[in-house]
Amino acid sequence: MSKAIKEDKTMNSKYNGYTFQLRDTVTREKVRFHNRYGIELAGDLYLPAERQGTLAAVAVSGPFGAVKEQCSGLYAEELASRGFAALAFDPSFIGESGGQARNVASPDINTEDFSAAVDFLSTQELIDPERIGILGICGFGGMALNAAAMDTRVKATVTSTMYNMTRIAARGYFDADDSADARYEMKKALNAQRTADYKNGSYARAGGVVDPLPADAPFFVKDYYDYYKTQRGYAERSLNSNDGWNVTSSLSLLNMPILRYSNEIRSAVLVIHGDKAHSCYFSRDAFAELVKDNPYTDNKQLLLIPGAVHTDLYDRKDIIPFDKIQQFFLAYLR
């Protein structure tokens, strides 16, 4: 364990394992709910301490490889301070959520996880089932947008610093490995690992964010290290802070692209990204596809944050446009 991570655990202990402080005007309650595959999901339900009547609600998850004690919880806590019910949850197979094997991702099941969160929120007495939105961060931004294309109960969707995990799995960063030969070699390696895992009776892990950080690491790796491997954002259950996903986790992402019907989304969508983020092209391209040949474009918005890099939208409250997010949800969850 690196010195930085040891410091992180000491620092985060004062927040009871969370990377942010819970303010006095917000309450947090641990909840459990299940998806339609029978997997039990764990979440934290954030509520305004003082409230009247039924509330609009937002389900929040992400980033990819993070847990609810990190930035999804930070977003949910902020939304609750602004009058919303907000559910930050761990996706299937990671964190405190159920599912075997552990530490795997699925474009189908992780999309379903957002709808399962809507199931739960829709059945709570203090929540108005007609005023529910979702918010996905990083890789779960793509899953949230995919859920919005499927789930007509979702009235408004926000994606923040979005990744399309199926695109990057199949094509590499900036589509640099977008060839049948490159994908074939990747499939060979991943399927060989499947055989090895079966023989070993365990799943090899890919490793989280590289640690120690190489001197020649590209900026986006340094950006991730600065969040996941330092006192800023380390969490004990976070895959990115520790041993990472299973090596074979990319197989389903490689073969089953999301966002196929995103331009059929009729509900409101706000796509947010830092214009200096290495990942900004995911949001630019996703938004272009979202509005292409879509007759419902008046409620679709792309918001680029000048000078912001990828992880700035994880926890930088001076940069995350919470006022805009609040205005958006107030407009479309009414």
Order of alpha helices (4+ residues) and beta strands (2+ residues): alpha-beta-beta-beta-alpha-beta-alpha-beta-alpha-beta-alpha-alpha-alpha-alpha-beta-alpha-beta-alpha-alpha
